[in-house]
Amino acid sequence: MGQKNMHQRVAEIIMELPMHFETLSSGFIDVKLRREDLANLVGVATESLIRAFSYFQEKNWIQLKGKQLRIEAPNKLKQFSDGHILK
């Protein structure tokens, strides 16, 4: 993860969330962490994490609802995380 840029690291963390948190029937992942905690996992400032979330929402790759997150385009996030899609 050290060789990836900030957006790629955030995408990677998003892809790992379903492995650690409950996925609701609506498809949303019930994330039990604060944004600050997620930012610390990625190694970025909270504001940078929020900007990355906004970017992914603009691309329609994720949807946010409070502390819940739904991955709308897992293939796009995976490709982006792997460096195959440019901003």
TORVEXRO-502326 format. One record per residue (C-alpha): chain; residue in three letters; residue number from 1; y, z, x. Coordinates in Angstrom, 2 decimals. Each point is the difference from the previous one (the first is absolute). Layout:
BEGIN
+---+-----+-----+---------+---------+---------+
| c |   r |   k |      c2 |      c3 |      c1 |
+---+-----+-----+---------+---------+---------+
| A | ALA | NUM |       Y |       Z |       X |
...
+---+-----+-----+---------+---------+---------+
END
This chain:
BEGIN
+---+-----+-----+---------+---------+---------+
| c |   r |   k |      c2 |      c3 |      c1 |
+---+-----+-----+---------+---------+---------+
| A | MET |   1 |    0.00 |    0.00 |    0.00 |
| A | GLY |   2 |    2.27 |    0.49 |    3.01 |
| A | GLN |   3 |    0.45 |   -3.75 |    0.53 |
| A | LYS |   4 |    1.22 |   -0.63 |   -3.56 |
| A | ASN |   5 |    3.57 |    0.01 |   -1.22 |
| A | MET |   6 |    1.18 |    2.57 |   -2.53 |
| A | HIS |   7 |   -0.61 |   -2.18 |   -3.09 |
| A | GLN |   8 |   -3.50 |   -0.85 |    1.17 |
| A | ARG |   9 |   -0.81 |    3.69 |    0.55 |
| A | VAL |  10 |    1.25 |    0.88 |   -3.49 |
| A | ALA |  11 |   -2.12 |   -2.81 |   -1.48 |
| A | GLU |  12 |   -3.04 |    1.36 |    1.84 |
| A | ILE |  13 |    0.57 |    3.52 |   -1.34 |
| A | ILE |  14 |    0.42 |   -1.38 |   -3.53 |
| A | MET |  15 |   -3.34 |   -1.79 |    0.31 |
| A | GLU |  16 |   -1.67 |    3.29 |    1.02 |
| A | LEU |  17 |    1.37 |    2.06 |   -2.91 |
| A | PRO |  18 |   -2.80 |   -0.87 |   -2.48 |
| A | MET |  19 |   -2.53 |    1.47 |    2.45 |
| A | HIS |  20 |    1.71 |    3.40 |   -0.08 |
| A | PHE |  21 |    1.54 |    0.35 |   -3.47 |
| A | GLU |  22 |   -1.14 |   -0.44 |   -3.58 |
| A | THR |  23 |    0.55 |   -3.38 |   -1.61 |
| A | LEU |  24 |    0.94 |    0.39 |   -3.66 |
| A | SER |  25 |   -1.24 |   -2.24 |   -2.81 |
| A | SER |  26 |    3.43 |   -1.70 |    0.06 |
| A | GLY |  27 |   -0.71 |   -1.13 |    3.57 |
| A | PHE |  28 |    2.59 |    2.35 |    1.48 |
| A | ILE |  29 |   -0.99 |    2.13 |    2.97 |
| A | ASP |  30 |    0.99 |    3.62 |   -0.58 |
| A | VAL |  31 |    1.50 |    0.77 |    3.43 |
| A | LYS |  32 |    0.21 |    3.75 |    0.55 |
| A | LEU |  33 |    2.31 |   -0.30 |    3.02 |
| A | ARG |  34 |    3.77 |    0.02 |    0.20 |
| A | ARG |  35 |    1.76 |   -3.06 |    1.40 |
| A | GLU |  36 |    0.88 |    2.10 |    3.04 |
| A | ASP |  37 |   -3.71 |    0.71 |    0.61 |
| A | LEU |  38 |   -0.89 |   -3.69 |   -0.29 |
| A | ALA |  39 |    2.82 |   -0.88 |    2.38 |
| A | ASN |  40 |   -1.35 |    2.51 |    2.52 |
| A | LEU |  41 |   -3.46 |   -1.59 |   -0.24 |
| A | VAL |  42 |    1.52 |   -3.38 |    0.82 |
| A | GLY |  43 |    2.34 |    1.42 |    2.62 |
| A | VAL |  44 |    3.26 |   -1.13 |   -1.58 |
| A | ALA |  45 |    3.00 |    1.60 |   -1.67 |
| A | THR |  46 |   -0.28 |    0.62 |   -3.74 |
| A | GLU |  47 |    2.82 |   -2.49 |   -0.62 |
| A | SER |  48 |   -1.93 |   -2.70 |    1.88 |
| A | LEU |  49 |   -3.10 |    0.64 |   -2.09 |
| A | ILE |  50 |    2.05 |   -0.28 |   -3.19 |
| A | ARG |  51 |    1.53 |   -3.28 |    1.22 |
| A | ALA |  52 |   -3.49 |   -1.35 |    0.73 |
| A | PHE |  53 |   -1.17 |    1.05 |   -3.49 |
| A | SER |  54 |    3.03 |   -1.81 |   -1.47 |
| A | TYR |  55 |   -0.80 |   -3.12 |    2.02 |
| A | PHE |  56 |   -3.61 |    0.00 |   -1.21 |
| A | GLN |  57 |    1.18 |    0.53 |   -3.58 |
| A | GLU |  58 |    2.39 |   -2.95 |    0.29 |
| A | LYS |  59 |   -2.95 |   -2.13 |    1.15 |
| A | ASN |  60 |   -2.02 |    1.33 |   -3.01 |
| A | TRP |  61 |   -2.68 |    1.30 |    2.36 |
| A | ILE |  62 |    0.26 |    3.57 |   -1.31 |
| A | GLN |  63 |    1.38 |    1.82 |   -3.02 |
| A | LEU |  64 |    1.36 |    3.55 |    0.15 |
| A | LYS |  65 |    0.23 |    2.53 |   -2.81 |
| A | GLY |  66 |    1.03 |    3.45 |    1.24 |
| A | LYS |  67 |   -2.65 |    1.16 |    2.48 |
| A | GLN |  68 |   -2.39 |   -2.64 |   -1.28 |
| A | LEU |  69 |   -0.47 |   -3.34 |    1.69 |
| A | ARG |  70 |   -1.91 |   -3.06 |   -1.12 |
| A | ILE |  71 |   -1.02 |   -2.73 |    2.41 |
| A | GLU |  72 |    0.73 |   -3.30 |   -1.73 |
| A | ALA |  73 |   -0.89 |   -2.38 |    2.84 |
| A | PRO |  74 |   -2.55 |    1.63 |    2.32 |
| A | ASN |  75 |   -0.74 |   -3.27 |    1.82 |
| A | LYS |  76 |    3.69 |   -0.54 |    0.79 |
| A | LEU |  77 |    0.39 |    3.58 |    1.27 |
| A | LYS |  78 |   -3.12 |   -0.34 |    2.16 |
| A | GLN |  79 |    1.16 |   -3.32 |    1.46 |
| A | PHE |  80 |    3.48 |    1.43 |    0.61 |
| A | SER |  81 |   -1.48 |    3.10 |    1.65 |
| A | ASP |  82 |   -2.11 |   -2.24 |    2.25 |
| A | GLY |  83 |    3.09 |   -2.00 |    0.99 |
| A | HIS |  84 |   -0.85 |   -3.20 |   -1.89 |
| A | ILE |  85 |    2.99 |    0.00 |   -2.37 |
| A | LEU |  86 |    3.52 |    0.09 |    1.33 |
| A | LYS |  87 |    2.87 |    1.71 |   -1.77 |
+---+-----+-----+---------+---------+---------+
END
